[in-house]
Amino acid sequence: MTQQQSPERHGSPPVATASTGAVERNGIHPVPDSERHGTPRSLFWPWAASGLSLLGIAYGSYLMGLGLSPWQAILTGALGYVLSFLLVGLVSVAGAWTGAPTMAIGRAPFGAQGNKLPTLFSYVCNVGWETVLVTLSSLGGAAILARVAPGTFARAGGQTPTTAAQALCFAVTAVSVVVVGIFGHSLIMKVQKYLTAAITMLTVVYMALMVHRIDPSALGGGPSGSLGTCIGGVVFAMTLLGLGWVNCGADYSRYLPRTSSGRAIAGWTTLGGVLPPLVLLVFGVLLNAGDPKLAAAAAADPVGALAAELPTWFLVPYLLTAIGGFASGAIMDIYSSGMSMLALGIPVRRSLAVLADGVLMAVGGWYVLFVSPSFFATFQAFLSVIGVAMAAWTAVFLVEQWRCRHTGFTLTSVRPLGWPAVVALTVATAAGLGLITSGDPHIARAVGFLLTDRAAHGTLGAMNLGVVVALAVAGALYACTASLADRRTPGGAR
């Protein structure tokens, strides 16, 4: 695969070599061959760290909360995880081809101006996930601090954490995430490798301490969900994991040599992204099967609920595990959201874009912590809406990648507007939003408009097929309209 490189630059010219102690100066322009290094195997570590969060245990409770039996929750979760992260792996291949970040490559099908629409979706997705992860860190951390030092961090007469405790935990995590994000790719790759090792060890200890709450005989009990509920479980699992990362895939593979194996890139990305959260999912299902009350508690405060029966001596290590897991995912999100801001055409340095994202993350965290009436309802609504848009964008991106498999993406002669891609994204997103439901009353008014009231509250509504429909409609529509546009263009040039 050959690929032309764009002369475009955002920020200062790139340095000759990458250093973990220096701020990355590469923006959205293609990384020069002289700075490319590593092997696809190195992609395992950042993606493993991104999913190695105690929230992955709560996902088991969330899936069972849909009405699935323990075995159904495990199977639907595994299928959703693999399918969604395989999309991330396929998108990552384009990073090595071009040396450019994901949303900059998106200019090939969407055009320079048309690409601003999906890039805005991407930016909202990244900032939203940053907010969710750092907010969860503050919720769980404050609950644990209230147990460790109730006189300082708990409200009078109980173990309810104070606002100051939540603000402290939020500030510590947010600042750490922003600092690492500012330094950029090289430091992120190193930090994620060590975070993966440290969090894995602490998570194993946590599992050993909680294993007594598991009742293996409960796996065969409980009512089974219908086929529609199982499909809804697969879709929900896809939005929980891979569909939140598809717009970031090439951001971390773009420093690999352009001759790197596409299969290896997709394989190591998928393995790293799926393996840790799948282990945590299984453990979460086992915990929930042995203690059905856990699901209700985890919906309000996943980290605090999972720590309810921990011995006091492990609370601080548990807190570090929770914060480290959430921070590892937020670090990757804030780095990629900075790339999305640059791809929008905003003329700032990458490091300043990360700083601006940190401010938005703080505002979003304030809303979720102190304004939103229900974390889970808001979280689930966010996943569904963003999942639809990202599924539609992914289909267009992968169809274009397949169309360019022999020539590579062309980034030097990008059209102002790629109307086939924009139309496909718009139509598919609208159709997908019309077929999903939401437990958040504010967002529910804007979605599900293609469903009758009976369907919305029945099996069809539980399936949330809008995500799958958006993926299929966007891919099919773009494949047809792009081929038509090629035939109408003199010489067939795109």
Buried (B, 14 or more C-beta within 10 A) or exposed (E): BEBBBBEBEBBEEBEEEBEBEEBBBBBBBBBEEEBBEBEBEBBBBBBBBBBBBBBBBBBBBBBBBBBBBBBBBBBBBBBBBBBBBBBBBBBBBBBBBBBBBBBBBBBBBBBEBBBBBBBBBBBBBBBBBBBBBBBBBBBBBBBBBBBEEBEEBBEEEEEBBBEEBBBBBBBBBBEBBBBBBBBBBBBBBBBBBEBBEBBBEBBEBBBEBBEEBBEEEBBEEBEEBBEBBBBBBBBBBBBBBBBBBBBBBBBBBBBBEBEBBBEBBBBBBBBBBBBBBBBBBBBBBBBBBBBEEBBEBBBEBBBBBBBBEBEEEBBEBBBBBBBBBBBBBBBBBBBBBBBBBBBBEEEBBBBBBBBBBBEBBBEBBBEBBEEBEBBBBBBBBBBBBBBBBBBBBBBBBBBBBEBBEEEBBBBEEBBEBBBBBBBBBBBBBBBBBBBBBBBBEEBBEEBBEBBEEEBBEEBBBBBBBBBBBBBBBBBBBBBEBBEEBBEEEEEEEB
